Amino acid sequence: MRWIIFIVFFLFIEIYAYQALKTLTRNNWVIILYFVITAAVLGNFLYQWLAPVEGSVLTGARGYAFGFLLSVLLFKLILTLIMFGEDIFRMGVGGYEKLSSSKGNFSLPSRRKFLSQLAMGLAAIPLASVLYGMYQGKYNFKVLRYTLYFEDLPDAFDGYRLSQISDVHSGSFDNENKIKYGVDLLNEQESDMVVFTGDLVNNEASEMEPWKEMFGQIKAKDGVYSILGNHDYGDYKNWNSSEEKKQNLDTLKETHAKMGWQLLLNEHKFIERNGEKIALVGVENWGAGGFKKEGDLDKAGAGLSEKDFKVLLSHDPSYWQEKIKNDKKNYHLTLSGHTHGMQFGIEIPGWFKWSPVQYRYQNWAGIYEEFGRYINVNRGFGYLAFPGRVGIWPEISVIELKKGSKPA
């Protein structure tokens, strides 16, 4: 049924897209090339989609087939919206002339060439953006810096810096040099601590094998700490047995250790400086809806008091809304990921931020504050399904903790 809906939808927008092309040119070679490209993109997608594949994640050739189809669909959809709008106008004009004419004839005005030109120009923007996102955007690493103020931050940690990455999704990587650049960029921040907030792989622990040596080079004075994300549990793959699935998770946990990362599983540890300390708390994944709910904040924070200064690692930001931000133990700063910012959106730093994912997650990218408690939602280091990023770039967050009140 869903394939029928897709085909009907595709044919509908194809009819209108062709109208725009036909208005601009009668050159048969241009029209043939247009249909050849359309058929190649659609045929490749259907071939990749219908071919047997393990798991439900789009990667490799299958991911690119999806990406190219998305670019073509957006192009045609923009054309359709404009040409359909013109048809409504044309029918209005034709209807008015029929009613006002003594002859009572009904005829549609011809399509306007300039409108088709405008439609093509506008449609080219998302087409070019998606293609750029697949070619360059997915590795367009950005360092985003934040300074957060806390009255009760221990003096010894005034100016303390944390670097955060999230959502590596190593099973999607296809460019060693670009990934090395991202890792080197992270190390260049020379933060006191580095944290990773989940989704090291797409499905299988083996996806990290080619990359664990590189990511093992991530260093910080107070160490590298990590947690699990929903993809790390192997829930999106059909395993031969529950034992095989458990072994996969155990292997992934061992990978964290081999890279020198300290994996926090519903537990905490203290970071000490000059006789003072802050608590670093890590929970397993907890996500609203159908996502894995292994996170246990009460267990992770057992023994901590309200007065302890706390930084919490929690992969899915929905846990912050569900429990963390209101918890009586006062978790000062939560670091999350998971959303990827949907890998698609528009951001003008300090002015405007939009992505379709904001209609699913209240906290989806950047810093948010409620009740004097903060959460940072990292936009992700890697990518998943769509092999690119448009407007929402891969991120390294650098957060400096300052003692005192926020300047006016």
ChimeraX attribute file (.defattr): number of C-alpha atoms within 10 A of each C-alpha:
attribute: neighborCount
match mode: 1-to-1
recipient: residues
	/A:1	5
	/A:2	7
	/A:3	8
	/A:4	9
	/A:5	10
	/A:6	11
	/A:7	10
	/A:8	12
	/A:9	12
	/A:10	15
	/A:11	12
	/A:12	14
	/A:13	22
	/A:14	18
	/A:15	13
	/A:16	21
	/A:17	24
	/A:18	18
	/A:19	17
	/A:20	24
	/A:21	20
	/A:22	16
	/A:23	16
	/A:24	16
	/A:25	11
	/A:26	10
	/A:27	10
	/A:28	10
	/A:29	9
	/A:30	13
	/A:31	14
	/A:32	11
	/A:33	11
	/A:34	13
	/A:35	14
	/A:36	12
	/A:37	12
	/A:38	16
	/A:39	12
	/A:40	13
	/A:41	20
	/A:42	19
	/A:43	14
	/A:44	19
	/A:45	22
	/A:46	15
	/A:47	13
	/A:48	18
	/A:49	16
	/A:50	10
	/A:51	9
	/A:52	8
	/A:53	11
	/A:54	11
	/A:55	15
	/A:56	13
	/A:57	18
	/A:58	22
	/A:59	20
	/A:60	15
	/A:61	14
	/A:62	22
	/A:63	21
	/A:64	20
	/A:65	23
	/A:66	22
	/A:67	23
	/A:68	21
	/A:69	20
	/A:70	19
	/A:71	20
	/A:72	20
	/A:73	20
	/A:74	18
	/A:75	23
	/A:76	25
	/A:77	20
	/A:78	23
	/A:79	30
	/A:80	23
	/A:81	15
	/A:82	20
	/A:83	24
	/A:84	16
	/A:85	11
	/A:86	16
	/A:87	17
	/A:88	11
	/A:89	14
	/A:90	17
	/A:91	15
	/A:92	14
	/A:93	15
	/A:94	17
	/A:95	17
	/A:96	13
	/A:97	17
	/A:98	15
	/A:99	12
	/A:100	11
	/A:101	11
	/A:102	8
	/A:103	9
	/A:104	12
	/A:105	12
	/A:106	15
	/A:107	13
	/A:108	14
	/A:109	13
	/A:110	9
	/A:111	15
	/A:112	13
	/A:113	15
	/A:114	11
	/A:115	17
	/A:116	22
	/A:117	16
	/A:118	14
	/A:119	22
	/A:120	20
	/A:121	14
	/A:122	15
	/A:123	22
	/A:124	18
	/A:125	13
	/A:126	19
	/A:127	20
	/A:128	12
	/A:129	18
	/A:130	25
	/A:131	19
	/A:132	15
	/A:133	24
	/A:134	18
	/A:135	14
	/A:136	15
	/A:137	21
	/A:138	25
	/A:139	23
	/A:140	19
	/A:141	22
	/A:142	17
	/A:143	17
	/A:144	14
	/A:145	12
	/A:146	15
	/A:147	13
	/A:148	16
	/A:149	17
	/A:150	18
	/A:151	11
	/A:152	14
	/A:153	23
	/A:154	17
	/A:155	16
	/A:156	15
	/A:157	19
	/A:158	15
	/A:159	17
	/A:160	17
	/A:161	21
	/A:162	21
	/A:163	24
	/A:164	31
	/A:165	27
	/A:166	31
	/A:167	31
	/A:168	23
	/A:169	22
	/A:170	26
	/A:171	24
	/A:172	21
	/A:173	22
	/A:174	12
	/A:175	9
	/A:176	12
	/A:177	9
	/A:178	16
	/A:179	21
	/A:180	15
	/A:181	13
	/A:182	22
	/A:183	20
	/A:184	15
	/A:185	15
	/A:186	25
	/A:187	16
	/A:188	11
	/A:189	17
	/A:190	16
	/A:191	21
	/A:192	17
	/A:193	19
	/A:194	26
	/A:195	23
	/A:196	30
	/A:197	31
	/A:198	28
	/A:199	26
	/A:200	29
	/A:201	26
	/A:202	31
	/A:203	27
	/A:204	23
	/A:205	23
	/A:206	16
	/A:207	18
	/A:208	21
	/A:209	13
	/A:210	13
	/A:211	17
	/A:212	17
	/A:213	12
	/A:214	15
	/A:215	18
	/A:216	17
	/A:217	14
	/A:218	18
	/A:219	20
	/A:220	19
	/A:221	10
	/A:222	13
	/A:223	16
	/A:224	23
	/A:225	22
	/A:226	28
	/A:227	28
	/A:228	31
	/A:229	30
	/A:230	26
	/A:231	22
	/A:232	23
	/A:233	23
	/A:234	20
	/A:235	17
	/A:236	16
	/A:237	16
	/A:238	13
	/A:239	15
	/A:240	8
	/A:241	9
	/A:242	10
	/A:243	10
	/A:244	11
	/A:245	19
	/A:246	14
	/A:247	13
	/A:248	20
	/A:249	19
	/A:250	13
	/A:251	15
	/A:252	24
	/A:253	19
	/A:254	15
	/A:255	20
	/A:256	22
	/A:257	14
	/A:258	13
	/A:259	18
	/A:260	18
	/A:261	23
	/A:262	17
	/A:263	22
	/A:264	19
	/A:265	20
	/A:266	22
	/A:267	18
	/A:268	22
	/A:269	14
	/A:270	14
	/A:271	14
	/A:272	13
	/A:273	12
	/A:274	8
	/A:275	7
	/A:276	13
	/A:277	19
	/A:278	18
	/A:279	18
	/A:280	22
	/A:281	25
	/A:282	30
	/A:283	29
	/A:284	28
	/A:285	30
	/A:286	25
	/A:287	22
	/A:288	14
	/A:289	8
	/A:290	7
	/A:291	14
	/A:292	17
	/A:293	14
	/A:294	16
	/A:295	21
	/A:296	16
	/A:297	21
	/A:298	15
	/A:299	13
	/A:300	21
	/A:301	22
	/A:302	12
	/A:303	8
	/A:304	15
	/A:305	12
	/A:306	12
	/A:307	11
	/A:308	18
	/A:309	21
	/A:310	24
	/A:311	20
	/A:312	24
	/A:313	31
	/A:314	34
	/A:315	34
	/A:316	29
	/A:317	29
	/A:318	21
	/A:319	21
	/A:320	23
	/A:321	16
	/A:322	13
	/A:323	11
	/A:324	23
	/A:325	22
	/A:326	14
	/A:327	13
	/A:328	10
	/A:329	18
	/A:330	19
	/A:331	25
	/A:332	22
	/A:333	25
	/A:334	26
	/A:335	27
	/A:336	33
	/A:337	30
	/A:338	27
	/A:339	23
	/A:340	25
	/A:341	27
	/A:342	22
	/A:343	27
	/A:344	21
	/A:345	17
	/A:346	13
	/A:347	14
	/A:348	9
	/A:349	7
	/A:350	6
	/A:351	6
	/A:352	8
	/A:353	15
	/A:354	17
	/A:355	17
	/A:356	13
	/A:357	18
	/A:358	16
	/A:359	10
	/A:360	10
	/A:361	16
	/A:362	12
	/A:363	24
	/A:364	27
	/A:365	27
	/A:366	18
	/A:367	16
	/A:368	16
	/A:369	13
	/A:370	10
	/A:371	9
	/A:372	13
	/A:373	16
	/A:374	19
	/A:375	27
	/A:376	22
	/A:377	29
	/A:378	30
	/A:379	28
	/A:380	33
	/A:381	29
	/A:382	30
	/A:383	26
	/A:384	25
	/A:385	18
	/A:386	26
	/A:387	28
	/A:388	28
	/A:389	29
	/A:390	21
	/A:391	22
	/A:392	26
	/A:393	27
	/A:394	29
	/A:395	24
	/A:396	24
	/A:397	28
	/A:398	22
	/A:399	19
	/A:400	19
	/A:401	19
	/A:402	21
	/A:403	18
	/A:404	14
	/A:405	11
	/A:406	11
	/A:407	5
	/A:408	3
